[in-house]
């Protein structure tokens, strides 16, 4: 492949790979193609189809030899995964992205990079965008001849639209705003026009005022909605120093500088196959709350923005898509405004709009993705319990299986379809998300990527779905990971990871990440338990609504019942149980450290809730909290909000509690953690520590803060569940020691 920037053509070799101990030709981050010798830190190569990649530890040394066959924090820090699988419109070619973590010891800190790959008919993934660049929203052109994606490349101030020929050649700029980022796009069927989503750039007068210091914020009144702009896509010369296919504002079809007059803020736009109408998803404002609770679907005239059809359905909204004949629009949504999660597959007439039909109303699961196979058939993916199912459904609602649930096969997360062929994203107990081909006629799977081949050298602990009964008789399920070298009859310490939402769930697939102990915890001698308490998804609408208006009630009692089940089976030492989780799982962790303090010997709370009174007054999702969580306002029942707040029970605390939070979290304000820490520290009845992460929000994105969190969480659990200590570990982390890096390896390097 080639890239064209600043007057240089850079050809990326597709037939070479990194091999330990040999020289190999490959582009450096800046595009240099000179040979490089691999550092001594390299553990081996990682095969991605026919492309080899390198897995290396931080430059401070090598992994200790006594940990060579177990999963460690150093492994999690470099773990790669795939996303965004798609098939070209004419079949034969696939694209996907691969998330590549940064090395915080050798690179500028930041989130994982998203690299773009193309799979040709020969089945060999080829790099399109790698190195320091990162892409989003990749897609094929309607004729399958080009790849399009959003990115900031080579010093771009804003996100722009780029294009790469499938046959190889220069990556060129396809469209950009001069002073704003593009957030979405749809290529016209003729390949010459594009519908772009962007916020209108600030005017010259607005910029001048800000430069003079008039930069005050008028809270929630200065919304800049995302609008639709139509631009031409032009051919660009390969050797241009900065080829520009379209600079907005464009001249057609609605006049220079004018977006389509669609009200509200747009989050998705799609041309129909005839190229005369647009499918539009919009909300009244760009607020997160409106994006959760008030998205609506429109069909508009592409020349003037006139609304031709409107879908009459108020609920959470997921994926939307035209049928191939433009006669219908299918989408995933909640059943009604109080449904906690989009998960019902619906269809509506594209000409008339109106009320949609639910295609599988009795299916007790949550549809998470779909794709049209032909004018009257969709292929869907659903989360069903701790597993997944792939099936087909007709417009008449007749459904049948393609891939039934199978714990030994993996968990499907996404799908794209062309004819009888599909590409799916799937993880398993032994690997994170990878790309597979799926034959829809036979159900045969073939794996295309292996992003972490070194996982073959790791030992994995036993993992299984378990079930137990709640106190009120409700059957519940979750996933249990055994200690790596489990001995029958011996009791072990337990780490319980409580998922967030609560409108989410745990699947019996890959369960290890920076915030999830999984196989790393198992390798250190812990049981790791992932319960799907009432209110979780994967079991239909009614089950997901069972925790509403009962925060910290039966939903958290389910957690205790699950622990009791494991203790009664003789697996877990009930005196050595820890609890952790993020967001709603952080709320559960705070509840475990206060209300249920007698049941937990350690708690690690991440971006969690401690005070429901202040939570509903500081969050960016107040309407979602009302409509699908509490079902009442603060002034409707003050006592309810007090009773369901962990700070109400701080005097019960005897549990060592580690609290971690991003300083820029808009969902759960950092003051939630500050409140709990202040009260527990004042009482002084158990060790407590508060860690704030700079430049992080509702969950950590940067490599350094992810690694720090992972190490602190594990260290806290080992300190109090295995060592039985009564004091907190030192506040600073010795990263080299925790990662098992040795002075000898550093000297060798």
N, C-alpha and C positions, 0 to 999 in steps of 0.2 A: 504494500500500500504506500501511498505518498501523502505528505501533507504540504500545503503551500501557505507559508506565512512569511511576511517581511521579505519577499522576493526570493525565497529559497525553496527548492523542491527537496523534500526529505523522503527517501525511499526506505520503508521499513521491511527488513527481511522477514519472510514468512516461513522459511524452511530451516531456521536455526533455533537453538534452544540453549539455555544455561545448563551446563553439566559440571558437577563438582570436579575440581582438579584439572579442568581443561579450559582452553580459551574458546569463547563463543562470541559470535557477532550478534549484537542486539542494541537497540537504541537506548541511550541514557535518557534521564528525565527530560533533558532539553532537546533531545532528538539526535544527538551525536551517534554516528554509527561505527565509531572506531572500536577495535577489539578491546575487551576488558578481561582481566583475570579475576576469577571469583575470589572473594575473601575466604580466609580459613574458617570463618564462622558458619559457612554453608553446611547444612546437615544433609542436603540431598536435593533432588529436583522434584518438582510437582508437575504432573502431567495434566494438561488441559486439552483433551483430545490429542492432537498432534503437536500442540505447543507446550513447551516446557517452561516453567516458571521457577523461581527460587524462594525457598522458605529459609529465612535466616533469623537468628536470635539477635537481640540488641548487641551493640559493639563492645559491651563491657566483658564479654566472655561467653563460654559455652555452657550448655546445660550439663548439670552433674550426671555422671554415668549411671548412678544408682536410680535415676529417674528416667532413664532413656525409654522405657516402655510404658510409661503412664502419662496421662494427660495432665499438663501443668499450666500455671498462669502464663508462662512464656509461650506456650502453644496458643492459648486463647488470644494473646496479644497479636498474633500474626494470622489468625484463622480467616480464610477467605470464604465467600459465598456468592452465589449467582442470583440474578434477578432479571425481571423484564423480558422473558422469552417471547419471541414473535416469529411468525412464519411469513415469508414474502407472499404477496397476493397471488402469484402464479405457482407457489410452492417451490420446493427445491432448495431454497436458502432460508437460514434462520439467523436471528440476531439475539444477543443477550448481553447483559452487563455483569461485571464481576466486581464486588466490593473488596478493595484491597486496603487493609489498615496501614496507617503510617507507623514508622518506627520512631517513637518519641525520643530515643537516644541519639538518632542520627539525622532525623529530618525535622523540618519545621512542624510544630504540633498542629493538629487539625483533625477533622473527621476523615473517615475512610474515603479513598478515592473510588469513583465508579468508572471502570474502564469498559470500553465497548468492543465486542467481538462479533465477527461474522462467521457463520458456518456454511460452507459451500456444499454442493451436491456430493462432494467426496467425503464429507463428514469431518473435516479438519477445521477447528476454530482458528481464525486468523485475527490478529489484533488490528483494530481500526483506530482506536484512541487509547493510548496507554501513557505511562510516564507520569508527569505532574498534572496532566489535565484530568478533568472529571466531567462526566456527561449525565444528563437526565432526559427523560421522555424520548427514548429512541424509537424510531419507526421506519418502515419501508415507505417509499413513494408508491402511489397507486399502481404504477406499472412495474414495480419491483426492481427498478434500475438503480435506485439511489437509497442510501440511508440518510435519515435526518435525525438531528439531536440538538438539544440545548446545551450550551456550555459557555464558560468564560475561558478564553484561550489567549496566551501570550500577552498578558497585561490588559485584557478587556476590563473595563470598569463595570460593564453590565452584561447580563446573560443574553446571548444572541442565538440565532438559529443557524446551524451549520449543515453542510451536505457533503456526502462522500459517495462516489460511484461504487456500485457493487462490484464492477469488473476491475476495480483498482484505479488509482489516480489521485488527484489532488483533493484534499479536504478544503472546501471553500465556504466563505460566509454567504449564507442565503438570504438573511434578513436581520435587521437590527433596528433598535431605537437608539437615537443619539444620546438620550439622557434617562433611559429607563430600561428595566429588564423585561424580557419576554418570559411569561410564566406558562404558556401553553400554545399549541398550534394545531392546525389541521390542513393538510395539503389537498388542494382541489383535485378532483379526478382527472382534469386535463393536464396536471403537472406544472402549470404555469402560474398558478395563484396560490395564496396561502391565507388562511384566517389566523390571526395572531391574537393572543391574549396579553394585555399589558396595562399597567396603570399609566394614565396620561402624565407625561413628564411635567415637572414644575415649570411655570412660566418664568420668563426673564425677571419680571418684577418680584415674584416670590423668591427666587434665588438671591436677588440683590438684597432683599430685606433680611434673609437668613444670614447672609454674609455680614450684615451690619449688627447682628446679635439678636434680631427678633425671631428667636427660635423656640418660643414658648409652645407648650403642648396644651391644646384644649381637649381634654380627655373625652374620647369616644364621640367627638363632633367634627373631627377633621379627616373623616374617612376619604380615602382615594380609591374609588371602586375600580376593579379590573374590567376593562372594556374590550370589545372586539374590533379589530382593525383588519382591513383587507389590503393585501399588498401583492405586487407582481413578483414572481420568481423568474429571474433572467439567467441566461447562460453567462458564464464568466470565463475569461481567458485564464488558462492554467498558470501562466507565469506572472500574472498581475501581482504587484507588491502588496496590495490590500484589496482583493476582489470583493465587490459589494453588489449583491444581486438586487437588493431592495432596501432603500432607506425610508423609514416612515417619518412623517405621514405620507401615504400613497395617494395617487391621483384618482384611482378607481376603487369601487364604483360609486362611492357616496360623497366624493368631493375631497379636496385636499385637506388633510389634517383632521378629518372628521371620523370618529368611530361610528359603528352601527348604533342606532338609538335604542339599545336594549337597556331596560331599567335594571337597577341593582348592580351587583358585583358578580362577574361571570367566573366560574371555575372550570368549565369544560365546554368545548365547541367541536362539532364534527360536521363536515360536509356530508350531505346525502350522496348516493352513488350517481344520481343524475346531475349533481352539481348546481342545483338551483335553490336549495334550502339548507338551513343550518339547524342542527340539534344543539340546544343551548341549555346548560345547567347554570342557574343563577340563584343568588340569595339577596335579601334586601341590602345588606352591608357586607364588607369584607371581614367582619368579626368572626372569631372562631366559633362562638355560640351560634351565630346564624349559619355557619358552614355545617354545623352538626344538626341543627333542628329546623332550618327554614329553607333548605335548598328545594328548588322546583324545576321542572322540565318544561321547556318551550320548544316549539318548532317555528322558525322565523324565515321570512323571505330574505335570501342572501343579498339582494340588491338594495333593500331599504329598511331592513330590520323589523318589518311589520310582523306581528305575532299571528301565525296562521292556525296554530293548535296549541293547547295548553293541557298538561296532564293534571288531573284533579286528584292529587294524592299528597297528603301532608304527613311526612314521616322522615326518619333518617334515610339518606340516599347513598347508594354505592355506584357501581358501574352502570353506564347506559350505552346503548348501541343500536344503530339502524339495522333493520333486516336487509339482506342483499337486494330485495326488490323495492326497498324504501316504503313498503306498505305498513310496517309495524316498527315500534320502538320497544325494546326490551330493557329491563333495568332490575337491579337488586335494591330493595328498600325494606324498611320496617313495615309491619302490618298496619300500624297507626302511630300517632304522635307519641304514644307512651311506650312503644316497643323500644327496648334499650339498644337494639343493634339492627342494622340493615341485614337481611338474611332471607327475605322472601323473593322468589323470582317472579316478575310480573311482566305483562305485555299490554300494549295499548295501541289502538289504531292511530297511525301517524298522520292521517288526514283530518280526523275529527278530534283527537285528543280525548279528554274526558276521563272517566274512571277506568283504571286498569283492571285486568284480571290476574289473579294469582294462579300460577300454573300448577303448583304442587302444594295446595293449602293444608294437607294433612301430614306433610313430611316434617317429622320432629328432628330437625337439624337446622343448620344455617348455611345457605348458599353463599359462597365467598367469591366465585368467579364464574363467567360463562363466555361463550362465543357462538355466533351463528354458524351452523354448518351449511344450511341452505335456506330457502325462503320460508320454510315452515318448521325448521328443526334447530334446536340449540343443544350444545354440549355444555354441561355445568359441572362445577366442583363444589362439594359441600363439606363442611366440618361436621362430622357425625360422632358424637362422643369424643373419645381421645384419638379417633382415626379420621379418615376422609373417604369420600365416595365420588366417583366420576360417573355421570350418566347422561343420557339423552332425553329430551322432552320435546314433544310436538306442540304446536299451537293449540291443539285440542286437550293438552294436559296428559297425554299418554307418555309414560316415562319408562325407561329400562336401563339397566346397569351397563357400564363399560368397564369400570374398575371398582369392584366392591371393596369394602374395608378389609385391610390385610396388615396386621402389625409387623409382619416380616418384610413387607414390601416398602413401606414408607408412607409419608403423609404429603398429599398433593396440595400445593398452595396457589397455583395459578395455571392458566391454560390459554393457548391460542390454537385456532383450527383453520385448516384449508382442506376441503374435501374429506377424505377418509384419514388424513394425517393430522396429528396434533403435536404440539410441543408443550411440555409441562415442566413446572418447577416443583421439585420434590425433595424433602429431607427424610432422614431415617435416624434410627438409634445410633448409627455409625458415621453419619456425615451431615453437614449443614446443607442448605439448599443447593441443588445441582440441576442441570438441564437434561431432560430425557425426551426422546421421541416416543410417541404413543400411537399405535395403529388402532384406530377406532373400530375397525371391523373385528379384529381378533383380540384386542386388549393387550397385545404384546408391547412391552417396554424395552427400549434400548438406551443406555446411558451415553450421553455425549460429552460430559465434562467430569473432571476429577480434580477439583481445585486444590485439594489438600491430600495428595497421594501419600504423604508421610503419615496420615492417620492409619494406614495399613500396618504400621510398626507399633501402634499403641494397643495396649490391652484395654478392653471395655468391660465395665461392670454389668451385671444382669439388670435388665430394665423391663418393667411390665405394668400393665394396667391393673389396678386393684379396685375393689368395690367394698363399700361398707354401708351400714344403715345409720341414719341420723337418729337422734333421740325420739323424734316424732314418727319414725318409720320410713322416711323418705330414703330411697336408694341413691347413693352418691358414688362417684368414681374419681379416680385420679391416677397419677403415674408415680411409681416407686422405683428409685434407683438404689440397688443394694451396694454395700461396701465392696470394693474391688475384690478383696480376698476374704469374702464372707465365709464364716464358719458356722455351720448349723448348730443351734443351741446357745450361741453367744449373743448377748444383747449389746447393741451399738448405740452411740449418740446419733441424734437425728437433727437435720436441718430441714425445716418446712419452708418452702418458697410459695408465697401466696401471690397469685397473679393479680394484676390491676384491672381496672374497669369500673365495676365488676363484670361489665359486659365483654368478657373475653374468656378464654379457656386454655387449658393445657392439652397438647397432643402428644401421643406416644411416639415422638420422633426425636429430633435433635434438641436437647434441653440445656446446653451449656453455652454461656456467654459471659461477658464481663460482670453482669449483675445476677447471674443464675449459676449456682455452684455445680449442679449436674455431675458430670463424670469427673471433674476436678475434685469435688467434694467426696465422691465415692472413692477416688484414688487415695484420699487422705483418711479413709476409715469411717466415713459418715454414711448413714442412710440419708437420701435426699428425697423429699416427698413433695409432690406437686398436686394439691387437691383442687378439684373442680366443685366448689361449693355452690349452693343454690344461688341463682343470679348469674351463673356462668352461661356462656353460649354453647352451641353444639348439640343442644337437646330441645330445640324448639322455643317458640315465643313464651309459652306459659312458664316453663322452667326458668327462663331468663328474667322473668318479672317477679319471681318469688321473694326476692330480697327488697322489693320496693317498699318504701315507707317503714322500713324496719332496719335501718342502718345499725350495724354492729349487733344485731339481734341473732336470729336463727342462722344467718349466713356465717357468722363467726363461731357460733356453737358447732356448726358442721365441722370446722377445723379441729376442735377439741375431740369431737366424736371420731374423727379420722385418726388422730394420735392415739386415742384409747384403743382403737381397733389394732393398731400396730403393736402397742404394748401388750394387749391381750394375746396376740399371736406369738409373743415371746421374741420379737425381733428387736424392739427398741427399749432402751433404758429410759424410763419415764422421768428420771431425775436429770437427764442430760439432753434436753430438747431445746432447740433454738428456732426462732422464727425470723423470716426476712421477706422483703418484697418491696416493690415500688408503686407509688401512687396509691391506689386502693389497697394494694398489698402493703404499702407503707403504713396506711391507716390500720390494717390488721396487725402490723408489727407494733405499732404504738398501743393498740388495744391489748396485745399480748404482754406488753411491758407494764401495763397498769391494771386493767380489769382482771386479766388472767395471769397476773404476775406469778402466782403460785405454781403455774404450769410450765413456765419457761425460764431456763437458766441463762439465756442470752437472746438479745433482740437487735437486729440491724434494720433500721427504718430509713427508707429512701424516698425522698420527695413525698412524704406521707402527711396525712391529716391528723391533727391533734385537737382541734377546736372547731366544731361544726358551725358555731355561731359566727366566728370570724371567717371561716372558710367560704360560706356562701356570700359573704360581703367583699371578698378580695379575689375571687376566682374570675377567669375570663369566660366561664361557661355557666352563668347563673341559671339560664333557662333550662339547660340540660339537667342540672342538678335538681330543678323543680319537677320537670316533666317525666324523667325516667329514673330518678333516684329517690328523693325524699317525698315527692308528690304532695308537698305542702310548703308554704312559705314560712319564713322565720317567725313572723308575727301570728301565724296560725297556731303554733304549738311550741312556745319557747322551751317548755320542759323536755320535749322530744329531742331538741338539738343539744340541750345540756346533757341529757342522759346518754346520748350516743357519742359524746366527746371523750377521748382518752384523758384529757386534763382533769375531768371530773373525778378520776380515780387515781390521781398521781400518788396519793398517800399509801396506796397498796404496793407501790413499786418496790420490788426487791431484785429486779432483773437488770443485770448490766446492759446498758442500752447505748448503741452507737447510732447516731443520727447523721445522715448525709443529705445534702440538698444543693441544687444549682441556684446560684445567686440571682439569676434572671428568669426564674420559673414563673410564668403567668398563670398556669393552671392551678397549682397549689403554691400559694405564696410562701416564700422562705420564712416568713414570720410564724408559720405553723410549726416549723422545726425549732425556731428560736423560743417560742412559748414553752414547748415541752421541755427543752433543755434547761431553760431557766428554772422551771418548777422542780425538775428532778435534781438539778444541781443544788438548789436551795435546801431541799429535803436531805440530800446527802445520804440516802439509804442504800445506794448501789452505784457502782461506777457508771458514768455517763460522759459522752464526748459528742461534740457537734463539729462537723466538717462541712464548710461551704466551698463549692466549686465555682471559681471565677468563669465568666463567659459561658456558663452552662444553664440550660433551662429545665424543662420537665423530663429529665433523663440526660445522661452524659453522651456527648458526641465526639469529643476530642480524644485522641489516643492516650495522652498522658492521664487525663482525669478518669478514663475508663480503667486503665491499668491500676491507678491508685485505688479506685473504688474496689476493684476485684481483690486486691491484696489486703486491704483493710477489712473487708467483709470476711474473708477466710481466716485472717489472723484473729479477729474478734471471736469467731466461733471456736477456733482451736483453743484459744486462751481460756474460755469459760466452760466449754463442753468437754474438752479433753484434759486440759491441765488442771481444771478446778481452781483457778486463781481467784483471788478476791480483790485484785487491783487491775486497772486497765493497762494494756501494753503501752510502750512509749508512744508519744504523739507522732513522732516522725517515723517514716518507713525506710528501712534499709533495702532499697530496691534490688541491689545486687544480691544480697543474701536471700531475700524472698524469692527471687527468680532462680536461685541455684547457680549463679554465675561465680566462677572461680578466678582467683588471681593468676593461677597457672595458665588458664585459657587466655586471659588478657595479655600476659607476657608473650605467649605463643603468637598472638595476633600481631 
